[in-house]
Amino acid sequence: MTQKPCILFGVPVQEGAGRLGCDMGPSAYRTAGLVTELKNLGYAVEDRGNIAPASLRDLRHENEAIKALPETVAWTEAIAEAAYRAASEGMPIFLGGDHSLSAGSMTGLARRAAEDGREFFVLWLDSHPDFHTLETTTSGNLHGVPMAYATGRRGFDGYFPKVHAPVKPENVCMMGIRSVDPAERAALATTGVTIHDMRAIDENGVAPLLDAFLKRVAEADGILHVSLDVDFLDPGIAPGVGTTVPGGATFREAHLIMEMLHDSGLVRSLDLVELNPFLDERGRTALLMVDLASSLLGRRVLDRPTQSYRHTPKVNAA
């Protein structure tokens, strides 16, 4: 894990979601003690406050279902620029805000990785793949498009900012998927995205599935970005989200993933998204998400030997 400072950005975007409240997410994370937890783990922390969207443009799309297109594009522009700059200075952590923010975080981070000559990977922890385009979305809620946009799917040109370094679909691993629309299912079938739905997790457990992906990242000497959506978790333990889908990850499954990510030493950036404090129960979900972020950054109950995922170059036999 990087020992550069953790750079926090609040992203109070709610225009991409179907209901109000996500704009309060950044404040909830701060109130739940994220800064204190990170400092207690020995990290320097720079809280750079909340990102503000870029200027609005008059954007209209023939898909009349789309909501808040100019606003979402303005947020994407600002977040991408912040991510691009911060990636060379420390470990950016984006406090959302709905999942549309990842359109900006992923593209900004991927641009920096490409300039540095590094492979960029994404672990997508979510109940949804968010693989709609502007043409295929029927809800019109643009928190359903960031992965399609970041991987260079068609239909965003002329609306969203140009993607300088599209994320390679084969470098994306989705875990916890359990709600996929027909258009997304058809599109994903033509890509190399690795998808571990909840059935795969039930049958195999999270450890071997994640282990295989982390080994791929390490072998490529890659940079790993983690995007954690509240609805990856079962709503029984994380009710503070507007898109609850039953049957999500358990408390221990989620913490095991975070612990394995820390042990790998590969994570360079993090999204914490879709927290809606208005729907939460006395901060329960915010506190859990802070706990998970702390596990990813190294908090553990007991010190124990850990497996290294760092790639060791092969040595040719004489």
C-alpha positions in Angstrom: 0.0 0.0 0.0 1.3 3.5 -0.8 2.7 5.5 2.0 2.0 8.8 0.3 -0.7 10.9 1.9 -4.4 10.0 1.6 -6.0 12.8 -0.3 -9.7 13.1 0.4 -12.2 14.7 -2.0 -15.8 15.2 -1.1 -18.0 14.7 -4.2 -21.5 15.9 -3.2 -23.1 14.8 -6.5 -26.6 13.4 -6.4 -27.8 14.3 -10.0 -26.9 10.8 -11.2 -29.1 9.0 -8.7 -32.9 8.5 -8.7 -33.5 10.2 -5.4 -32.1 13.0 -3.3 -29.7 12.6 -0.4 -26.3 11.5 -1.8 -25.0 15.0 -1.6 -24.8 14.6 2.2 -22.5 11.6 1.8 -19.2 13.4 2.1 -20.2 15.1 5.3 -21.4 11.8 6.7 -18.0 10.1 6.1 -16.2 13.0 7.8 -18.6 12.9 10.7 -18.2 9.1 11.0 -14.5 9.7 11.7 -12.7 8.8 8.4 -9.9 11.3 8.9 -9.3 10.2 12.4 -9.2 6.5 11.5 -6.7 7.1 8.7 -4.4 9.2 10.9 -4.6 6.5 13.6 -3.3 4.1 11.0 -0.2 6.4 10.5 -1.2 8.1 7.3 -0.9 11.7 6.5 -4.3 13.0 5.4 -5.1 15.9 3.2 -8.8 16.7 3.1 -9.1 19.0 0.1 -12.8 19.7 0.8 -15.5 19.2 -1.7 -15.1 19.3 -5.5 -17.3 21.8 -7.3 -18.7 20.9 -10.8 -17.4 22.7 -13.9 -19.5 25.1 -15.8 -22.7 23.8 -17.3 -23.1 23.4 -21.0 -26.4 23.2 -22.9 -26.5 19.5 -23.6 -29.5 17.6 -24.9 -29.8 14.0 -26.0 -32.4 12.2 -28.1 -33.0 9.8 -25.3 -35.7 11.7 -23.5 -35.4 9.5 -20.4 -32.0 11.0 -19.5 -31.9 13.2 -16.5 -29.4 15.9 -15.5 -27.0 15.4 -18.4 -25.4 18.9 -18.3 -24.9 18.5 -14.5 -23.4 15.0 -14.7 -21.0 16.1 -17.4 -19.9 19.1 -15.4 -19.2 16.9 -12.4 -17.3 14.4 -14.6 -15.0 17.1 -15.9 -14.2 18.4 -12.5 -13.7 15.0 -10.9 -11.5 13.8 -13.7 -9.2 16.7 -13.4 -8.9 16.4 -9.6 -8.2 12.7 -10.0 -5.6 13.2 -12.6 -3.7 15.7 -10.5 -4.0 13.9 -7.2 -2.8 10.5 -8.5 0.7 11.8 -8.7 0.6 13.3 -5.2 -0.9 10.5 -3.0 -3.8 8.1 -2.7 -7.0 9.9 -3.8 -10.1 8.8 -1.9 -13.4 10.1 -3.4 -16.3 10.5 -0.9 -19.6 10.3 -2.7 -22.0 11.1 -3.8 -23.6 8.8 -6.3 -21.7 6.4 -8.6 -21.7 8.8 -11.5 -18.6 10.2 -9.8 -16.6 7.2 -11.0 -16.9 8.4 -14.6 -14.6 11.1 -13.5 -12.4 9.3 -11.0 -11.6 6.3 -13.3 -10.9 8.4 -16.4 -8.7 10.9 -14.6 -6.7 8.1 -12.8 -6.4 6.0 -16.0 -5.0 9.0 -17.8 -2.3 9.5 -15.2 -1.5 5.7 -15.2 -1.1 5.7 -19.0 1.2 8.7 -18.9 3.3 6.9 -16.3 3.4 3.7 -18.4 1.4 1.6 -15.9 -1.5 -0.8 -16.5 -4.7 0.5 -14.8 -7.1 -2.0 -13.2 -10.4 -1.5 -11.5 -12.1 -3.6 -8.8 -15.8 -2.8 -9.0 -17.7 -3.7 -5.9 -21.4 -3.1 -6.7 -24.7 -4.8 -7.2 -24.9 -3.2 -10.6 -22.4 -3.1 -13.5 -23.3 0.4 -14.5 -22.7 -0.5 -18.1 -25.5 1.5 -19.8 -24.7 4.1 -22.5 -26.7 7.2 -23.1 -28.7 5.3 -25.7 -29.6 2.3 -23.6 -30.5 3.7 -20.2 -34.2 3.5 -19.6 -34.2 5.0 -16.1 -32.2 8.0 -17.3 -30.2 8.0 -14.0 -26.6 8.5 -15.1 -25.1 6.7 -12.1 -25.8 3.7 -14.4 -23.2 4.7 -17.1 -19.7 5.3 -15.6 -18.2 1.9 -16.4 -19.5 2.0 -20.0 -18.1 5.5 -20.4 -14.7 4.8 -18.8 -14.1 1.7 -20.9 -14.7 3.6 -24.1 -18.2 2.4 -25.2 -19.7 4.3 -28.0 -22.3 7.0 -27.6 -20.7 9.5 -25.2 -18.7 11.6 -27.8 -20.0 15.1 -28.0 -21.5 14.9 -24.5 -19.0 13.7 -21.9 -15.3 14.7 -21.9 -13.0 12.8 -24.2 -11.6 9.7 -22.6 -7.8 10.0 -23.0 -7.0 6.4 -21.8 -10.0 4.1 -21.8 -9.9 1.4 -19.1 -9.3 -1.9 -20.7 -12.4 -4.1 -20.1 -10.1 -7.1 -19.4 -8.6 -5.1 -16.6 -12.0 -4.8 -14.8 -13.2 -7.2 -12.2 -16.8 -6.8 -10.9 -17.8 -8.5 -7.7 -21.3 -8.7 -6.0 -23.3 -8.2 -9.2 -26.9 -9.1 -8.8 -29.0 -6.6 -10.8 -28.3 -6.3 -14.5 -30.5 -4.9 -17.2 -30.9 -6.7 -20.5 -29.0 -4.1 -22.5 -26.1 -4.3 -20.0 -26.1 -8.1 -20.1 -25.9 -8.0 -23.9 -23.0 -5.5 -23.9 -21.0 -7.2 -21.2 -21.2 -10.5 -23.1 -19.0 -8.9 -25.8 -16.3 -7.6 -23.5 -13.6 -9.1 -21.4 -14.9 -7.8 -18.1 -14.5 -10.4 -15.3 -17.9 -10.7 -13.5 -18.3 -12.5 -10.2 -22.0 -12.3 -9.3 -23.4 -13.3 -5.9 -23.9 -16.9 -7.0 -20.2 -17.1 -7.8 -19.4 -15.7 -4.4 -21.8 -18.2 -2.8 -20.3 -21.1 -4.6 -16.6 -20.2 -4.3 -16.2 -17.6 -1.6 -14.7 -14.2 -2.1 -11.0 -15.2 -1.4 -10.2 -17.4 -4.4 -12.1 -15.0 -6.8 -10.3 -11.9 -5.6 -6.9 -13.7 -5.3 -6.9 -14.6 -9.0 -7.6 -11.0 -9.9 -5.0 -9.6 -7.6 -2.4 -11.9 -9.1 -3.2 -10.6 -12.6 -2.7 -7.0 -11.4 0.6 -7.9 -9.7 1.9 -9.8 -12.8 1.2 -6.7 -14.9 2.9 -4.4 -12.3 -0.5 -2.6 -12.4 -2.2 0.2 -10.5 -5.5 -0.8 -8.8 -8.5 1.4 -8.3 -11.3 0.2 -6.0 -14.8 1.5 -6.4 -17.0 0.5 -3.5 -20.7 1.1 -3.7 -22.9 0.9 -0.6 -25.3 -1.5 -2.4 -22.5 -4.0 -2.8 -23.4 -4.8 0.8 -26.5 -6.5 2.0 -29.1 -3.9 2.9 -29.5 -5.6 6.2 -26.2 -4.2 7.3 -26.1 -1.1 5.1 -29.5 0.4 4.7 -28.3 3.9 3.8 -28.5 3.7 0.0 -31.2 4.5 -2.6 -30.7 1.3 -4.6 -31.0 -1.5 -2.1 -30.8 -5.0 -3.7 -31.3 -8.0 -1.4 -28.7 -10.7 -1.1 -25.5 -8.6 -1.0 -22.1 -9.1 0.6 -22.0 -9.9 4.3 -20.0 -8.0 6.9 -17.2 -10.6 7.0 -17.1 -11.0 3.2 -16.7 -7.3 2.8 -14.0 -7.0 5.4 -12.1 -10.0 4.0 -12.0 -8.3 0.6 -10.7 -5.1 2.2 -8.1 -7.1 4.2 -6.9 -8.9 1.1 -6.6 -5.7 -0.8 -4.5 -4.2 1.9 -2.3 -7.3 2.0 -1.8 -7.0 -1.8 -0.2 -3.6 -1.6 -1.7 -2.8 -5.0 -4.4 -0.3 -4.3 -3.7 3.3 -5.3 -7.1 5.0 -5.1 -10.6 4.5 -3.8 -14.2 5.5 -4.4 -16.8 5.4 -1.6 -20.1 5.9 -3.3 -23.9 5.9 -3.1 -24.1 6.7 0.7 -27.4 8.4 1.3 -27.5 9.5 5.0 -31.2 10.5 4.7 -32.0 6.8 4.3 -29.5 5.6 7.0 -30.1 4.5 10.5 -28.2 6.8 12.9 -25.1 6.7 10.8 -24.9 2.9 10.7 -24.0 2.7 7.0 -21.5 5.6 7.2 -19.7 3.9 10.1 -19.5 0.6 8.3 -18.1 2.2 5.2 -15.5 4.0 7.3 -14.7 0.6 8.9 -14.2 -1.0 5.5 -12.0 1.8 4.2 -9.9 1.5 7.4 -9.5 -2.3 6.8 -8.4 -1.5 3.2 -5.8 0.9 4.6 -4.5 -1.6 7.1 -6.5 -1.8 10.3 -6.6 -5.4 11.6 -7.5 -7.2 14.8 -4.3 -9.3 14.9 -1.0 -8.9 13.2 -0.3 -12.0 11.1 1.9 -13.0 8.2 0.5 -11.8 4.9 0.9 -13.0 1.3 2.7 -10.7 -1.1 1.1 -10.2 -4.5 4.0 -8.2 -5.9 5.3 -9.6 -9.1 8.7 -11.4 -9.0 10.4 -11.4 -12.4 11.1 -14.9 -13.8 14.7 -15.9 -14.0 15.6 -18.0 -17.0 17.3 -21.3 -16.2 20.9 -21.6 -17.2 
